[in-house]
Amino acid sequence: MIDTPLVTIVTPSYNQARFLEQTMRSVLDQNFPNVEYLVVDGGSTDGSVDLIQKYSKRIKWWVSEKDNGQAEAINKGFARAKGEIIAWINSDDYYMPGAIAEAVKALSDHPKVGMVFGNVRVVDENEKVLNQLAYGDWGLSDLMSFHIIGQPAVFMRRDVLERAGHLDQTYHLLLDHHLWIRLARESGMLYIPALWASAHYHEDCKNLAMASNFGSEAMRIVKWMQSSEQYKTLFQQQSKKIIAGAERLNAFYLLDAKEYSAAFRAYWKAFWLNPATVKPEWYRMVYSFFAPLGLDGLRKRFLQHRRNKLN
């Protein structure tokens, strides 16, 4: 590769020692020659610091101190980043080989694009693949209607990030999506249909542990877009689609949290506002309605359908 810009990767970490070494190795073992790696630990007590020290000679900067959560930790890394290109990888996720080089090439080939994103696979604690997340050629309007991008496979230009601003530390679940919307407004975005990262799905991950709280943050983003001069016009043009997207997102996580009745109500609201929003998840909506009745046969069909759709 002729152009080798500096790439900064930030890892926020807190008590994830069982995954952290894999995360760090996935960064340090990339085939791209110009990577600045920053690790921001929140004061872990589970042996994470020992792992960070093990690789300290290959880490540009690291710290272990109490913070106010993931967004603050990542912002600490952003503030120290020197790279032309920036990304963050959480301490229970990891990059696929060659991901950084592919992202750099995509940004180099498309100079007007401010962020690129690839696909993500979801794995359990034993590396069994649970899901393959593939996205599409999305833009700002898609993000505003809650088309969700897998955060581990996003790479940004630092100058665009600085214009958009760092993470809003009042968000704890959709902090990444809130940032993507702001980045997309500043410049174009590009989807690369390649597998760039894996994300662990385990009992302590936010997607499961805090599933019932995603809806409230989605609605916060809706209100923010509705009241912001920067997004107001586009919001008014597609308000039903946007709110339906927020309700669908809420329903998706409520169902994972086994809050079946609440999930069905959210799906129904989304369907009433914009049926096309719910269509790809019709089987989840049906399941959320019948699940409280304890119909084991339906549950088995739902799970089989989900596996077939995701594989």
N, C-alpha and C positions, 0 to 999 in steps of 0.2 A: 504494500500500500504506500503510495507516494505521500499522501497527507496523513500525518500522525498527530492529530491534536491531543492535548492533554484531556483525559477523561477522569472526572471525580466521581467515585462511588462512595455513598454514605450508608453505613449500617447502624440503625438504632437498635439497641439491645437491652433487654431486661429479663433476667432469669430464664434464659432459653438455652442453657448450656448443652442440652441434648441435641440441639440443631445447629448451634452457633458455628462449630468448627466446619461443618459442611458448607454453611453460608460463606464463611471467610475463604475457604479453599476455592469455592466456585468463582470468587473474584480474583484471588491471587494467582490462580492457575489458568486464567484466560490467555489467549494467544495474542492479545493486543499489547504492544510494547510500552504504552505510555499511560499508565493508570495510577492515579493518586487515590489511595484508599484511606477513608476516615471511619473510625468506629466510635460511636457515642453510646456508652453504657450508662444506664440509669442507677447505678449503685447495686449491681447484682450481688447476691449472696450464695449462689448455687454453683460456683466454680467457673463462671463465665470469665471473670477477670484473669484467672490462670490461663485460660485458652487464648485470650487476647494477648497476654504477655508472651505466650509461646510463639506468636507470629508477629510480635511487636517490631522486629527489624524490617519486616516487609510492609508495615503499616505506616503511612505518612504521619498520622496523628491519631491519638485515642485518648479518651478520658473515661473515668468511672466516677460518677457523682450523681446525687439525687436530682431529679428533674420533675417537671410537671406533666410528663407523658410523652408519647411518641412524637407529636408535632414539634414540641420544643426541642427534643433530641435531634430530629432531622434538621430543624432550622439552625441549630448549632453547627451542624456539618455544612449546611449551605453557606453560612457566614464565613467559614474558613476555606471553602472550595476555590481552587484556582483554575479548574478545568474549563475549557471551552464548552464541553458537554458534561452534563450532570445527570445522575440517577441515584435512586436509593433502593437498597434491597434489605428487607427486614430479616431479622435474625432467625426466622424459621422458614425462610424461602431460599432459593438458590438459582444461579444462572446456569443455563445450558452452555456447553463448550462453544466458543465462537460467537456468543451473543453480542459482546461489546464490539467486536470488529464489524459484525453485520450492521449494528446500529450506526456506527460511525460512517460506514460506507453509504448507508441510506441518507444520512444527513448531509454527507459530502456531495452526493449525487443530486440532492434537492435543496439547494441553498436557501430557498424561500420558506422552507418548512421549519417550524420551531420545535416540534416534538414528533417522535416516531414511536410506534408501539407494535409489538409482536404478540404472538399467542402465548398462553400459559396453560400448563397442565396442573391438575390438582392431585396430590398424592397423600396417602395416609402415612402414619409413623413408620411403617415398614416399606415405604416407597412403592406400594401398590397404587397404580393409576386409578383414580376415582372418576376423573372428568378431564376432558380436553376442551379448553375454552378457546374458541376461535371467534374473531371479531369481524369487522367489515370496514369499508372505506367511509368512515364516519367523520363528521365535522361538528361545528359548534352546535347546530340545531339538534343533532343526535345526542350530544352530551347533555344539553339542556333538558331533553326528554328522558334522561336517565338510562342511556345506553352505557353500561359500565365497562370500563377497560381494566384489565388486570394490571395492577400497579407494578409488580415486579418486572414487567416487560416494557416499561416506558423510559425513554431517554429524552432529555431536554437540552436545548441550547441555554447556556448560562445567561446570555444577554436577554433572552426572552423571559426567563425566570425572573430576572431582576426587574424587568418592566411590569410583569404580572404581580410580583410580590411573592414572598415566601408563604409557607403554610399558615392558615388561620388556626391558632392554637386553641380556639374554643370548640373546634371540631375534633372528635375522637374516633369516628367510624368512617365518615365520608370526607375526611380531610383531603384525600387524594383527588376525589372527583371534583370537589370544590376548586382545587388548583387546576385540574385539566380544563375546566370551563374557562378560567381566567387566561390560561395559556392559549387556548384555541381562539380566543378573541384577539389576542396579540398577533398571532401568525397562523399559518396553515399547519395541519397535522397530517401524518401519513401512516397508513397501516401497511405493515410488512407481514405477509402470511407465512411466518416461520416461527417455530417454537423457540422462544428465548429464555423462558424461566419456568421453574416449578414452585408451587406453593403447597406447604403442608396444611392439611386439614386435620386438626386434632382437638381434643376436648378443651384446651385452654385458648384456642385461637379466637379472635374477636368475632369472626363470622358465626361462630357457634355460641360462645360464652355470652355475647351481647346481642344476639340475633334480634330480640324484640325491641331494641333501641334504634335500629337503622331508620325506621319510618319517621321518627321525630326529627332526625338530622336531614332526611330527604325533604321534609316539609319546611325546615329552616332554609334550605337552599331554594326551594320554591318561592318563599316569601322574599328572600334576598334578590332573586332574579326579577321578581314582580316589582320591587320597589327601586331597583337600581336603574339609573338613567342609561347605563351602558347596555342593559339587556331588555329594558321595558318594551320597546317596540317589537322585538322578536318574540318576547313572551306573549304579548297581546295577540300576535298572529297565530300562535299555536298553544294557547293556554290549556285547552282541554287535553291535548296530547302530552304536555309537560306534566300536568297534575296526574293524569292517568299513569304516566311513567313512574312518578313518585309512589302512587298507590300500589302499582305492581311490584316495585322494589320492596315496599313494606310487606306486602303479602308473601313474597318469596321468603323473606327471613322469618316472618311469623310462622310460616309453615315448617321451616327447619327447627324452630323453637317449639313445635308441637302445639302452638296456640291456634288450633284449627278453625274455630269459629271466627276469631279475629282475622285470620288469614282469608277466609272466604269473604268476609265483609269488605276487606280491602280489594280483593280481586273483583268483587262485584262493582265496587265504585269505579275501578279502572275500566271495567268492561262497559259500564254505563257511559263513561266519558268518551272512550275511544276503543271500540271492540278490537281493533287491529293490534292494540298494545298487548292484549291478553292472549290473543290467538296462539302464539308460540308456546304458551304455558297452559293451554286448556286442560291438559291432564292433571296439572297441579291444582287448578281451580276445582275440578271435579273431585279430586282426592280430598281437598280441604273441606268439601261439603259432606262427604260420606265417612271420613275418618273417625269422627266422634261416635259413629254407630258401631265401631268395632268390627267392620267387615274385613276379615283377614284376607279373603280372596281378592277383594278390590285392592287391598294394600299390596299384595304380591304382584298383581298386574301393573300397578302404578310403578313399583320399584323396577320391574322388568322393563317397562316402557322407558323409564328414565335411563336405565343402563343402555338400552338400545339406542336411545337418542344421543347420549353423551359419548358413546364409544365410536 
